[in-house]
Every structure is written in structure tokens, then in C-alpha cells.
Amino acid sequence: MRTIGHRLPPEPATLPTAGRLRAACAINESVAALLPGGRIAAPKGVYRFRTLDEANRQQDAWLAEAMAETRPARQE
């Protein structure tokens, strides 16, 4: 393999800490509680969006749809 240049990749800006890992776990658990049965909010596939705003709107729509579909299961 040929190496060009002598720069090293930058160090990560933030390192994982116990507090950050606990916060990430809390977010994952709350999303998993909203979507029981292991359902994934977004359908499988490759999606291309013109803007991040458009991608965020689509992600919100998928999440709302998945929550509506699983609502009866959560009420039991």
C-alpha cells in the first residue's frame, strides 16, 4: 500500500464516558419502548434527500407511522 503525506488522522473530539454511555442507553431504551417487537421505524432501502431538513421530516413521518401501528400493543 502506498502512503501519501505524513499527517495522522485527528483524535476524537469527545471520548465516551460513563455518563454519556448511560445517556445513550436511556435514549435507546425509550425508542425501543415506543416500537415494541423489534420493529424498525424506517423501511429498508437506500434513501437520498436533497437537504437534511427533508431527511429529518421523512424520519419523523416514519417514526410517527410506526408508533401509530404499534399503539394497540403498547396499551395492553
KOLNUMI-610687 format. One record per atom (N, C-alpha, C, O): residue number from 1; residue in one letter; chain; x, y, z. Coordinates in pm, whole numbers, plus 50000, padded with zeros to 5 digits. Layout:
# KOLNUMI-610687
+-----+---+---+-------+-------+-------+
|   k | r | c |  east | north |    up |
+-----+---+---+-------+-------+-------+
| NUM | a | A |     X |     Y |     Z |
...
+-----+---+---+-------+-------+-------+
***
This chain:
# KOLNUMI-610687
+-----+---+---+-------+-------+-------+
|   k | r | c |  east | north |    up |
+-----+---+---+-------+-------+-------+
|   1 | m | A | 50085 | 49883 | 50000 |
|   1 | m | A | 50000 | 50000 | 50000 |
|   1 | m | A | 50090 | 50124 | 50000 |
|   1 | m | A | 50190 | 50128 | 50071 |
|   2 | r | A | 50055 | 50221 | 49923 |
|   2 | r | A | 50133 | 50343 | 49911 |
|   2 | r | A | 50077 | 50450 | 50005 |
|   2 | r | A | 49956 | 50473 | 50009 |
|   3 | t | A | 50165 | 50514 | 50079 |
|   3 | t | A | 50125 | 50619 | 50170 |
|   3 | t | A | 50167 | 50753 | 50112 |
|   3 | t | A | 50282 | 50773 | 50072 |
|   4 | i | A | 50071 | 50845 | 50107 |
|   4 | i | A | 50099 | 50979 | 50056 |
|   4 | i | A | 50077 | 51076 | 50170 |
|   4 | i | A | 49970 | 51078 | 50231 |
|   5 | g | A | 50177 | 51158 | 50201 |
|   5 | g | A | 50164 | 51255 | 50309 |
|   5 | g | A | 50205 | 51194 | 50442 |
|   5 | g | A | 50227 | 51073 | 50454 |
|   6 | h | A | 50216 | 51280 | 50542 |
|   6 | h | A | 50261 | 51236 | 50674 |
|   6 | h | A | 50164 | 51270 | 50785 |
|   6 | h | A | 50193 | 51246 | 50902 |
|   7 | r | A | 50048 | 51326 | 50751 |
|   7 | r | A | 49953 | 51365 | 50854 |
|   7 | r | A | 49884 | 51243 | 50912 |
|   7 | r | A | 49858 | 51145 | 50843 |
|   8 | l | A | 49855 | 51251 | 51040 |
|   8 | l | A | 49781 | 51146 | 51109 |
|   8 | l | A | 49635 | 51188 | 51122 |
|   8 | l | A | 49606 | 51308 | 51125 |
|   9 | p | A | 49544 | 51093 | 51130 |
|   9 | p | A | 49403 | 51130 | 51148 |
|   9 | p | A | 49385 | 51200 | 51283 |
|   9 | p | A | 49456 | 51169 | 51379 |
|  10 | p | A | 49291 | 51294 | 51292 |
|  10 | p | A | 49271 | 51366 | 51418 |
|  10 | p | A | 49217 | 51275 | 51527 |
|  10 | p | A | 49150 | 51175 | 51499 |
|  11 | e | A | 49247 | 51309 | 51649 |
|  11 | e | A | 49194 | 51235 | 51763 |
|  11 | e | A | 49045 | 51266 | 51778 |
|  11 | e | A | 49001 | 51375 | 51741 |
|  12 | p | A | 48967 | 51173 | 51831 |
|  12 | p | A | 48825 | 51201 | 51852 |
|  12 | p | A | 48807 | 51322 | 51944 |
|  12 | p | A | 48882 | 51339 | 52040 |
|  13 | a | A | 48707 | 51403 | 51914 |
|  13 | a | A | 48684 | 51525 | 51992 |
|  13 | a | A | 48636 | 51493 | 52133 |
|  13 | a | A | 48677 | 51558 | 52229 |
|  14 | t | A | 48550 | 51395 | 52145 |
|  14 | t | A | 48499 | 51359 | 52277 |
|  14 | t | A | 48515 | 51209 | 52296 |
|  14 | t | A | 48489 | 51130 | 52206 |
|  15 | l | A | 48558 | 51173 | 52411 |
|  15 | l | A | 48573 | 51032 | 52444 |
|  15 | l | A | 48450 | 50983 | 52518 |
|  15 | l | A | 48388 | 51060 | 52592 |
|  16 | p | A | 48414 | 50858 | 52500 |
|  16 | p | A | 48298 | 50807 | 52572 |
|  16 | p | A | 48325 | 50803 | 52723 |
|  16 | p | A | 48431 | 50760 | 52768 |
|  17 | t | A | 48229 | 50849 | 52797 |
|  17 | t | A | 48237 | 50843 | 52942 |
|  17 | t | A | 48118 | 50764 | 52993 |
|  17 | t | A | 48024 | 50736 | 52918 |
|  18 | a | A | 48121 | 50728 | 53119 |
|  18 | a | A | 48011 | 50651 | 53177 |
|  18 | a | A | 47880 | 50729 | 53166 |
|  18 | a | A | 47776 | 50671 | 53136 |
|  19 | g | A | 47885 | 50859 | 53191 |
|  19 | g | A | 47764 | 50941 | 53183 |
|  19 | g | A | 47707 | 50947 | 53043 |
|  19 | g | A | 47585 | 50939 | 53024 |
|  20 | r | A | 47795 | 50962 | 52943 |
|  20 | r | A | 47748 | 50967 | 52805 |
|  20 | r | A | 47691 | 50833 | 52760 |
|  20 | r | A | 47592 | 50829 | 52687 |
|  21 | l | A | 47752 | 50724 | 52803 |
|  21 | l | A | 47701 | 50592 | 52767 |
|  21 | l | A | 47565 | 50566 | 52832 |
|  21 | l | A | 47477 | 50508 | 52770 |
|  22 | r | A | 47548 | 50610 | 52957 |
|  22 | r | A | 47418 | 50595 | 53025 |
|  22 | r | A | 47311 | 50676 | 52951 |
|  22 | r | A | 47199 | 50629 | 52933 |
|  23 | a | A | 47346 | 50798 | 52909 |
|  23 | a | A | 47250 | 50881 | 52836 |
|  23 | a | A | 47212 | 50816 | 52703 |
|  23 | a | A | 47094 | 50816 | 52666 |
|  24 | a | A | 47309 | 50760 | 52632 |
|  24 | a | A | 47280 | 50693 | 52505 |
|  24 | a | A | 47192 | 50571 | 52527 |
|  24 | a | A | 47101 | 50545 | 52448 |
|  25 | c | A | 47217 | 50496 | 52634 |
|  25 | c | A | 47134 | 50379 | 52665 |
|  25 | c | A | 46991 | 50420 | 52697 |
|  25 | c | A | 46896 | 50353 | 52657 |
|  26 | a | A | 46975 | 50530 | 52768 |
|  26 | a | A | 46841 | 50579 | 52803 |
|  26 | a | A | 46763 | 50615 | 52677 |
|  26 | a | A | 46644 | 50585 | 52666 |
|  27 | i | A | 46830 | 50679 | 52581 |
|  27 | i | A | 46764 | 50715 | 52455 |
|  27 | i | A | 46725 | 50589 | 52379 |
|  27 | i | A | 46613 | 50579 | 52329 |
|  28 | n | A | 46816 | 50492 | 52370 |
|  28 | n | A | 46785 | 50367 | 52300 |
|  28 | n | A | 46670 | 50293 | 52364 |
|  28 | n | A | 46584 | 50241 | 52294 |
|  29 | e | A | 46666 | 50289 | 52496 |
|  29 | e | A | 46559 | 50218 | 52565 |
|  29 | e | A | 46424 | 50287 | 52545 |
|  29 | e | A | 46322 | 50220 | 52531 |
|  30 | s | A | 46423 | 50421 | 52543 |
|  30 | s | A | 46296 | 50491 | 52524 |
|  30 | s | A | 46244 | 50470 | 52381 |
|  30 | s | A | 46123 | 50454 | 52362 |
|  31 | v | A | 46332 | 50470 | 52283 |
|  31 | v | A | 46288 | 50445 | 52145 |
|  31 | v | A | 46242 | 50299 | 52131 |
|  31 | v | A | 46143 | 50273 | 52063 |
|  32 | a | A | 46312 | 50207 | 52194 |
|  32 | a | A | 46271 | 50066 | 52187 |
|  32 | a | A | 46135 | 50045 | 52253 |
|  32 | a | A | 46058 | 49960 | 52209 |
|  33 | a | A | 46105 | 50121 | 52358 |
|  33 | a | A | 45976 | 50108 | 52423 |
|  33 | a | A | 45864 | 50160 | 52333 |
|  33 | a | A | 45751 | 50110 | 52339 |
|  34 | l | A | 45894 | 50258 | 52249 |
|  34 | l | A | 45793 | 50311 | 52158 |
|  34 | l | A | 45764 | 50215 | 52044 |
|  34 | l | A | 45654 | 50216 | 51989 |
|  35 | l | A | 45861 | 50133 | 52008 |
|  35 | l | A | 45847 | 50041 | 51896 |
|  35 | l | A | 45866 | 49898 | 51943 |
|  35 | l | A | 45972 | 49839 | 51919 |
|  36 | p | A | 45766 | 49839 | 52009 |
|  36 | p | A | 45783 | 49703 | 52060 |
|  36 | p | A | 45791 | 49601 | 51948 |
|  36 | p | A | 45750 | 49626 | 51834 |
|  37 | g | A | 45844 | 49487 | 51981 |
|  37 | g | A | 45854 | 49380 | 51883 |
|  37 | g | A | 45972 | 49392 | 51790 |
|  37 | g | A | 45981 | 49318 | 51693 |
|  38 | g | A | 46063 | 49483 | 51817 |
|  38 | g | A | 46182 | 49497 | 51735 |
|  38 | g | A | 46158 | 49560 | 51600 |
|  38 | g | A | 46243 | 49551 | 51511 |
|  39 | r | A | 46044 | 49624 | 51581 |
|  39 | r | A | 46015 | 49689 | 51453 |
|  39 | r | A | 46109 | 49807 | 51434 |
|  39 | r | A | 46139 | 49880 | 51528 |
|  40 | i | A | 46156 | 49824 | 51311 |
|  40 | i | A | 46242 | 49937 | 51277 |
|  40 | i | A | 46154 | 50044 | 51215 |
|  40 | i | A | 46068 | 50015 | 51132 |
|  41 | a | A | 46175 | 50169 | 51256 |
|  41 | a | A | 46088 | 50278 | 51210 |
|  41 | a | A | 46100 | 50302 | 51060 |
|  41 | a | A | 45998 | 50325 | 50994 |
|  42 | a | A | 46220 | 50299 | 51004 |
|  42 | a | A | 46239 | 50328 | 50862 |
|  42 | a | A | 46235 | 50199 | 50781 |
|  42 | a | A | 46297 | 50100 | 50820 |
|  43 | p | A | 46165 | 50199 | 50668 |
|  43 | p | A | 46167 | 50082 | 50581 |
|  43 | p | A | 46308 | 50060 | 50525 |
|  43 | p | A | 46386 | 50154 | 50511 |
|  44 | k | A | 46339 | 49935 | 50494 |
|  44 | k | A | 46472 | 49905 | 50440 |
|  44 | k | A | 46487 | 49969 | 50303 |
|  44 | k | A | 46390 | 49982 | 50228 |
|  45 | g | A | 46608 | 50008 | 50273 |
|  45 | g | A | 46635 | 50066 | 50143 |
|  45 | g | A | 46736 | 50179 | 50153 |
|  45 | g | A | 46784 | 50212 | 50262 |
|  46 | v | A | 46767 | 50236 | 50039 |
|  46 | v | A | 46859 | 50349 | 50032 |
|  46 | v | A | 46777 | 50472 | 49997 |
|  46 | v | A | 46702 | 50471 | 49900 |
|  47 | y | A | 46792 | 50575 | 50076 |
|  47 | y | A | 46715 | 50697 | 50056 |
|  47 | y | A | 46810 | 50813 | 50034 |
|  47 | y | A | 46911 | 50825 | 50103 |
|  48 | r | A | 46778 | 50896 | 49938 |
|  48 | r | A | 46860 | 51014 | 49909 |
|  48 | r | A | 46771 | 51137 | 49923 |
|  48 | r | A | 46661 | 51143 | 49868 |
|  49 | f | A | 46821 | 51232 | 49997 |
|  49 | f | A | 46746 | 51354 | 50022 |
|  49 | f | A | 46828 | 51474 | 49976 |
|  49 | f | A | 46951 | 51472 | 49979 |
|  50 | r | A | 46758 | 51578 | 49934 |
|  50 | r | A | 46826 | 51699 | 49889 |
|  50 | r | A | 46883 | 51778 | 50006 |
|  50 | r | A | 46989 | 51839 | 49996 |
|  51 | t | A | 46810 | 51776 | 50119 |
|  51 | t | A | 46854 | 51854 | 50235 |
|  51 | t | A | 46840 | 51770 | 50361 |
|  51 | t | A | 46768 | 51670 | 50362 |
|  52 | l | A | 46908 | 51811 | 50466 |
|  52 | l | A | 46893 | 51743 | 50595 |
|  52 | l | A | 46753 | 51764 | 50650 |
|  52 | l | A | 46699 | 51676 | 50717 |
|  53 | d | A | 46695 | 51880 | 50624 |
|  53 | d | A | 46560 | 51907 | 50671 |
|  53 | d | A | 46460 | 51808 | 50611 |
|  53 | d | A | 46372 | 51758 | 50680 |
|  54 | e | A | 46475 | 51781 | 50482 |
|  54 | e | A | 46389 | 51684 | 50415 |
|  54 | e | A | 46407 | 51544 | 50476 |
|  54 | e | A | 46309 | 51472 | 50496 |
|  55 | a | A | 46529 | 51506 | 50505 |
|  55 | a | A | 46556 | 51376 | 50566 |
|  55 | a | A | 46496 | 51368 | 50706 |
|  55 | a | A | 46440 | 51265 | 50744 |
|  56 | n | A | 46507 | 51476 | 50782 |
|  56 | n | A | 46450 | 51477 | 50917 |
|  56 | n | A | 46298 | 51467 | 50913 |
|  56 | n | A | 46239 | 51397 | 50995 |
|  57 | r | A | 46234 | 51536 | 50818 |
|  57 | r | A | 46087 | 51527 | 50807 |
|  57 | r | A | 46045 | 51384 | 50773 |
|  57 | r | A | 45947 | 51334 | 50829 |
|  58 | q | A | 46118 | 51318 | 50683 |
|  58 | q | A | 46084 | 51181 | 50647 |
|  58 | q | A | 46104 | 51087 | 50764 |
|  58 | q | A | 46022 | 50998 | 50788 |
|  59 | q | A | 46213 | 51104 | 50838 |
|  59 | q | A | 46238 | 51020 | 50955 |
|  59 | q | A | 46128 | 51038 | 51059 |
|  59 | q | A | 46082 | 50941 | 51118 |
|  60 | d | A | 46086 | 51162 | 51082 |
|  60 | d | A | 45976 | 51188 | 51176 |
|  60 | d | A | 45847 | 51122 | 51130 |
|  60 | d | A | 45773 | 51067 | 51212 |
|  61 | a | A | 45820 | 51126 | 51000 |
|  61 | a | A | 45699 | 51063 | 50947 |
|  61 | a | A | 45703 | 50912 | 50966 |
|  61 | a | A | 45603 | 50851 | 51005 |
|  62 | w | A | 45818 | 50850 | 50940 |
|  62 | w | A | 45831 | 50705 | 50960 |
|  62 | w | A | 45812 | 50668 | 51107 |
|  62 | w | A | 45745 | 50570 | 51138 |
|  63 | l | A | 45871 | 50746 | 51196 |
|  63 | l | A | 45858 | 50717 | 51339 |
|  63 | l | A | 45713 | 50731 | 51384 |
|  63 | l | A | 45664 | 50647 | 51460 |
|  64 | a | A | 45644 | 50835 | 51338 |
|  64 | a | A | 45504 | 50854 | 51375 |
|  64 | a | A | 45418 | 50739 | 51322 |
|  64 | a | A | 45328 | 50691 | 51391 |
|  65 | e | A | 45445 | 50695 | 51201 |
|  65 | e | A | 45371 | 50583 | 51143 |
|  65 | e | A | 45394 | 50454 | 51222 |
|  65 | e | A | 45300 | 50380 | 51249 |
|  66 | a | A | 45518 | 50429 | 51257 |
|  66 | a | A | 45549 | 50308 | 51334 |
|  66 | a | A | 45486 | 50313 | 51472 |
|  66 | a | A | 45437 | 50211 | 51522 |
|  67 | m | A | 45486 | 50430 | 51535 |
|  67 | m | A | 45423 | 50443 | 51667 |
|  67 | m | A | 45273 | 50421 | 51658 |
|  67 | m | A | 45213 | 50360 | 51746 |
|  68 | a | A | 45210 | 50472 | 51550 |
|  68 | a | A | 45066 | 50453 | 51533 |
|  68 | a | A | 45032 | 50306 | 51511 |
|  68 | a | A | 44930 | 50258 | 51560 |
|  69 | e | A | 45116 | 50235 | 51437 |
|  69 | e | A | 45092 | 50093 | 51411 |
|  69 | e | A | 45105 | 50009 | 51539 |
|  69 | e | A | 45034 | 49910 | 51555 |
|  70 | t | A | 45195 | 50048 | 51628 |
|  70 | t | A | 45219 | 49967 | 51747 |
|  70 | t | A | 45142 | 50018 | 51869 |
|  70 | t | A | 45160 | 49966 | 51979 |
|  71 | r | A | 45058 | 50119 | 51851 |
|  71 | r | A | 44984 | 50175 | 51966 |
|  71 | r | A | 44899 | 50072 | 52039 |
|  71 | r | A | 44904 | 50066 | 52162 |
|  72 | p | A | 44820 | 49989 | 51969 |
|  72 | p | A | 44741 | 49890 | 52043 |
|  72 | p | A | 44826 | 49796 | 52128 |
|  72 | p | A | 44784 | 49757 | 52237 |
|  73 | a | A | 44943 | 49759 | 52080 |
|  73 | a | A | 45031 | 49669 | 52156 |
|  73 | a | A | 45083 | 49738 | 52281 |
|  73 | a | A | 45104 | 49672 | 52383 |
|  74 | r | A | 45106 | 49869 | 52276 |
|  74 | r | A | 45157 | 49941 | 52392 |
|  74 | r | A | 45049 | 49963 | 52496 |
|  74 | r | A | 45081 | 49980 | 52614 |
|  75 | q | A | 44920 | 49963 | 52457 |
|  75 | q | A | 44813 | 49992 | 52553 |
|  75 | q | A | 44777 | 49870 | 52637 |
|  75 | q | A | 44708 | 49884 | 52737 |
|  76 | e | A | 44822 | 49753 | 52599 |
|  76 | e | A | 44789 | 49631 | 52675 |
|  76 | e | A | 44859 | 49622 | 52805 |
|  76 | e | A | 44841 | 49526 | 52879 |
+-----+---+---+-------+-------+-------+
***
